[in-house]
Amino acid sequence: MEYRSIAEHLAGQYGLSGEEISMKPIGSGHINTTMLLTDGKRVLVVQKLNTTVFPKPEQLVGNARLIEKHLASKAQSGTYGLGIIKHVATTAGDYLVNYQDDVWRALEFIGKSYSEDVVDCAVKAQTAAGAFGGFANALNDFDATQLNTVIPDFHNLSMRIEKLKELIESDPLGRGQSCLEDIAFCESQFELAQEVNVVEATLPLRVCHNDTKINNMLFNSETNAAKAVIDLDTCMPGYWLYDFGDMVRTFCSPEQEDSTNLSNVVVRINIFEAIVKGYISAVADKLTEAEKRSFILGAKVMPFMIGIRFLTDYLDGDNYFAVKHDTHNLERARNQFALYKDIVNKEAQLSAIINS
């Protein structure tokens, strides 16, 4: 892709100048296109927002800026020690830039940091879980109802199941025949949605990150300590069971989520223990007993639900998640179902760790 004209336009919008203007891709997100824009002196993270996923980008930015402001006040009072991802305004004071039918925004660059796609040790798992827990704790007194629901029903398992059923029925691309066993497995687990609906009714509404993947936490490149929680796009009202569950989903397997080495897609018990220690210790004084009991459900729900979403997108022609080949989403779905099965098999052991 030719980035020169885009880079020059964005540089002009954000007051960057000089002969060294350049822009290059960073990160591994499935939804937005993330780039590093620099003029040799100043560095910004710029993102082309996926307006199919986020049809109202002004709401997305509005949510993030409210959270930025709240966290900044916490940092000022000494009760939040992590870096804060902040939006950068254009020279005209705008937070969104429209260019060639695309919508862009800029974020401050946090230097001397790195992210991971796969957790390589329990220490890093506990560090990242503690950071997400600290983020949740700092937002405990933030009124979740202030936030726009940028993606309705984002963690609504019942709705995800209904969408999958529709695609199984319509099978617009004739892909159903290639995944009959996967479909049958999903159908055998649909009753999980009823359990979720019952449990949610017992939980307090929280501000949730809703995408607590390991690569949405930056480590300090000098000390390996937590540096910042990033990617606030899906911050919405919700339940902590999903944030806990998504950490289990993305931290515990030694394989990336599109690995086809399914025999190796298992829950590493030491990593699970590290998540429990890091997250629960950070939210302990705010955590209700019902929430704590819900965490094992979250650990099961998230890989199953993301697996359903990957399978749905595969049947629908790969319209949501970026793919590198025709069966990419199917491979991701199978990966997630393998993890879900292992969590179910080890449920008693994992529950004991949470309760201890």
Backbone hydrogen bonds, N-H to C=O, Kabsch-Sander energy under -0.5 kcal/mol:
donor,donor_aa,acceptor,acceptor_aa,energy
3,Y,1,M,-0.7
7,A,3,Y,-3.4
8,E,4,R,-2.6
9,H,5,S,-2.1
10,L,6,I,-2.9
11,A,7,A,-2.7
12,G,8,E,-2.0
13,Q,9,H,-2.0
14,Y,10,L,-2.2
15,G,12,G,-0.7
16,L,11,A,-2.9
20,E,39,D,-0.5
21,I,18,G,-0.5
22,S,38,T,-2.3
24,K,36,L,-1.6
26,I,34,T,-2.3
33,T,48,K,-2.1
34,T,32,N,-0.6
35,M,46,V,-3.1
36,L,24,K,-3.0
37,L,35,M,-0.6
37,L,44,L,-3.1
38,T,22,S,-2.3
39,D,42,R,-1.5
44,L,37,L,-3.0
45,V,107,L,-2.6
46,V,35,M,-2.5
46,V,44,L,-0.6
47,Q,105,R,-2.5
48,K,33,T,-2.6
49,L,47,Q,-0.7
49,L,103,V,-2.8
51,T,49,L,-1.2
54,F,50,N,-3.0
59,Q,56,K,-1.6
60,L,56,K,-1.2
61,V,57,P,-2.4
62,G,58,E,-2.1
63,N,59,Q,-2.6
64,A,60,L,-2.1
65,R,61,V,-2.4
66,L,62,G,-1.8
67,I,63,N,-2.1
68,E,64,A,-2.7
69,K,65,R,-2.2
70,H,66,L,-2.0
71,L,67,I,-2.9
72,A,68,E,-2.5
73,S,69,K,-1.8
74,K,70,H,-1.8
75,A,71,L,-2.8
76,Q,72,A,-2.2
77,S,73,S,-1.5
78,G,75,A,-1.1
79,T,74,K,-2.7
80,Y,74,K,-0.7
83,G,227,K,-3.7
85,I,229,V,-0.5
88,V,106,A,-2.5
90,T,94,D,-2.9
91,T,13,Q,-2.7
93,G,90,T,-2.0
97,V,104,W,-2.8
99,Y,97,V,-0.5
99,Y,102,D,-2.7
102,D,99,Y,-1.9
103,V,49,L,-0.5
104,W,97,V,-3.1
105,R,47,Q,-1.7
106,A,88,V,-0.5
107,L,45,V,-3.2
108,E,86,K,-2.8
109,F,43,V,-0.7
111,G,109,F,-0.8
114,Y,219,F,-1.9
125,A,121,C,-1.6
126,Q,122,A,-2.6
127,T,123,V,-2.2
128,A,124,K,-2.7
129,A,125,A,-2.6
130,G,126,Q,-2.3
131,A,127,T,-1.8
132,F,128,A,-2.4
133,G,129,A,-2.4
134,G,130,G,-2.5
135,F,131,A,-2.2
136,A,132,F,-2.2
137,N,133,G,-2.7
138,A,134,G,-2.3
139,L,135,F,-1.1
140,N,137,N,-1.3
142,F,139,L,-1.8
144,A,142,F,-0.8
146,Q,143,D,-2.1
147,L,144,A,-1.6
150,V,148,N,-1.3
154,F,151,I,-1.2
156,N,153,D,-1.7
157,L,155,H,-1.0
160,R,156,N,-2.3
161,I,157,L,-2.5
162,E,158,S,-2.0
163,K,159,M,-2.3
164,L,160,R,-2.1
165,K,161,I,-2.6
166,E,162,E,-2.2
167,L,163,K,-2.1
168,I,164,L,-2.7
169,E,165,K,-2.2
170,S,166,E,-2.7
171,D,167,L,-2.8
173,L,315,L,-0.7
174,G,171,D,-1.4
178,S,175,R,-1.5
179,C,176,G,-1.7
180,L,177,Q,-0.6
183,I,179,C,-2.3
184,A,180,L,-2.4
185,F,181,E,-2.2
186,C,182,D,-2.3
187,E,183,I,-2.5
188,S,184,A,-1.5
189,Q,185,F,-0.6
189,Q,186,C,-1.8
190,F,187,E,-0.8
192,L,189,Q,-2.1
193,A,190,F,-1.7
194,Q,191,E,-0.9
195,E,191,E,-1.2
196,V,192,L,-2.0
197,N,193,A,-2.2
198,V,194,Q,-1.8
199,V,195,E,-2.4
200,E,196,V,-2.9
201,A,197,N,-1.0
202,T,199,V,-2.2
203,L,200,E,-1.8
206,R,238,G,-3.2
208,C,206,R,-0.6
208,C,236,M,-2.6
213,K,211,D,-1.9
216,N,213,K,-2.1
217,M,214,I,-1.2
218,L,228,A,-3.3
219,F,114,Y,-3.3
220,N,225,A,-3.4
221,S,112,K,-2.2
224,N,220,N,-2.8
227,K,218,L,-3.3
228,A,218,L,-1.3
229,V,83,G,-0.6
230,I,216,N,-2.6
230,I,228,A,-0.5
235,C,232,L,-1.8
236,M,208,C,-1.5
238,G,206,R,-2.8
242,Y,239,Y,-1.8
243,D,239,Y,-0.7
244,F,240,W,-2.7
245,G,241,L,-2.5
246,D,242,Y,-2.3
247,M,243,D,-1.4
248,V,244,F,-2.0
249,R,245,G,-2.5
250,T,246,D,-2.0
251,F,247,M,-2.6
252,C,248,V,-1.6
259,S,256,Q,-2.1
262,L,260,T,-1.9
264,N,261,N,-1.8
265,V,262,L,-1.4
266,V,264,N,-1.4
268,R,252,C,-1.4
268,R,266,V,-0.6
269,I,267,V,-0.7
271,I,268,R,-0.5
272,F,268,R,-2.3
273,E,269,I,-2.7
274,A,270,N,-1.6
275,I,271,I,-2.2
276,V,272,F,-2.4
277,K,273,E,-2.5
278,G,274,A,-2.7
279,Y,275,I,-3.0
280,I,276,V,-1.8
281,S,276,V,-0.5
281,S,277,K,-1.4
282,A,278,G,-0.9
283,V,279,Y,-1.5
284,A,280,I,-1.0
286,K,283,V,-2.1
287,L,283,V,-1.5
292,K,288,T,-2.3
293,R,289,E,-2.4
294,S,290,A,-1.4
295,F,291,E,-0.8
295,F,292,K,-1.0
296,I,293,R,-0.5
298,G,294,S,-2.3
299,A,295,F,-2.1
300,K,296,I,-1.3
301,V,297,L,-3.2
302,M,298,G,-2.2
304,F,300,K,-1.5
305,M,301,V,-3.4
306,I,302,M,-2.7
307,G,303,P,-2.2
308,I,304,F,-2.2
309,R,305,M,-2.3
310,F,306,I,-2.6
311,L,307,G,-2.5
312,T,308,I,-3.0
313,D,309,R,-2.4
314,Y,310,F,-2.2
315,L,311,L,-2.4
316,D,312,T,-1.7
317,G,313,D,-0.5
317,G,314,Y,-1.1
318,D,313,D,-3.6
322,A,30,H,-1.1
328,H,325,H,-1.7
331,E,327,T,-2.5
332,R,328,H,-2.3
333,A,329,N,-2.3
334,R,330,L,-2.4
335,N,331,E,-2.1
336,Q,332,R,-2.3
337,F,333,A,-2.4
338,A,334,R,-2.0
339,L,335,N,-1.8
340,Y,336,Q,-2.5
341,K,337,F,-2.4
342,D,338,A,-1.7
343,I,339,L,-2.3
344,V,340,Y,-2.5
345,N,341,K,-2.2
346,K,342,D,-1.6
347,E,344,V,-1.2
350,L,346,K,-2.6
351,S,347,E,-2.8
352,A,348,A,-1.9
353,I,349,Q,-1.5
354,I,350,L,-2.0
355,N,351,S,-2.5
356,S,352,A,-1.3
